[in-house]
Amino acid sequence: MYWFDCKEKPTIVNLIVATVVVLAIKLVGYYLFEVLLTSSFVVPLASIPGNIMQIVTGAIIAIPIILVSRVGMAKVKRSMEA
């Protein structure tokens, strides 16, 4: 997989930038879909705080796991090459 073959380690800054990009894409996508469902531009605004919390919570959980798994996969890769 490309992720584990990449020479560059993921940094916290890269992961936070990725989180912000995902947040923007998700907010726009969910908002537009809810506008179609409700036929209102105002009602979907109520779900934005919940969507933000979902992405932030996911990032708080995922970023440490990504950083730790990168180290673990490097060890596995070295042991397989030996």
C-alpha positions in Angstrom: 0.0 0.0 0.0 1.2 3.5 -0.8 0.7 4.8 2.7 3.2 2.4 4.2 5.7 2.6 1.3 5.9 6.3 1.6 9.3 7.5 2.9 7.8 10.6 4.4 6.3 10.1 7.9 2.9 11.7 8.5 3.3 14.7 10.6 0.7 16.1 13.0 0.5 19.2 10.8 -0.2 17.1 7.7 -2.9 15.2 9.5 -4.5 18.4 10.9 -4.6 19.9 7.4 -6.1 16.7 6.1 -8.7 16.9 8.9 -9.6 20.5 8.0 -10.0 19.6 4.3 -12.2 16.6 5.1 -14.2 18.8 7.5 -14.9 21.4 4.7 -15.8 18.7 2.2 -18.1 17.0 4.6 -19.8 20.2 5.8 -20.5 21.3 2.2 -21.7 17.8 1.1 -23.9 17.2 4.1 -25.4 20.7 3.9 -26.2 20.4 0.2 -27.8 17.0 0.6 -29.9 18.2 3.6 -31.0 21.2 1.6 -32.3 18.7 -1.0 -34.0 16.6 1.6 -35.6 19.5 3.6 -36.1 22.0 0.7 -34.8 24.7 3.1 -31.5 26.5 3.3 -31.9 27.3 7.0 -32.9 23.9 8.6 -29.6 22.2 7.7 -27.6 24.8 9.5 -28.6 23.2 12.8 -26.7 20.0 11.9 -23.3 21.8 11.3 -22.2 21.8 14.9 -22.8 18.0 15.2 -20.9 17.4 11.9 -18.0 19.5 13.2 -17.9 17.5 16.5 -18.0 14.2 14.6 -14.9 15.1 12.5 -13.0 16.6 15.4 -13.7 13.5 17.6 -12.7 11.2 14.8 -9.4 13.2 14.3 -8.7 13.1 18.0 -9.0 9.3 17.9 -7.4 8.7 14.5 -4.3 10.9 14.5 -2.6 9.1 17.4 -3.5 5.8 15.9 -2.0 6.8 12.5 1.2 8.0 14.1 1.6 4.9 16.2 0.7 2.5 13.4 3.2 4.1 11.1 6.0 3.2 13.6 4.6 -0.3 14.0 4.4 -0.9 10.3 8.0 0.2 9.8 9.1 -2.4 12.3 7.1 -5.1 10.6 8.5 -4.1 7.2 12.1 -4.2 8.5 11.5 -7.7 10.1 10.1 -9.0 6.8 13.1 -7.7 4.9 15.6 -9.3 7.2 
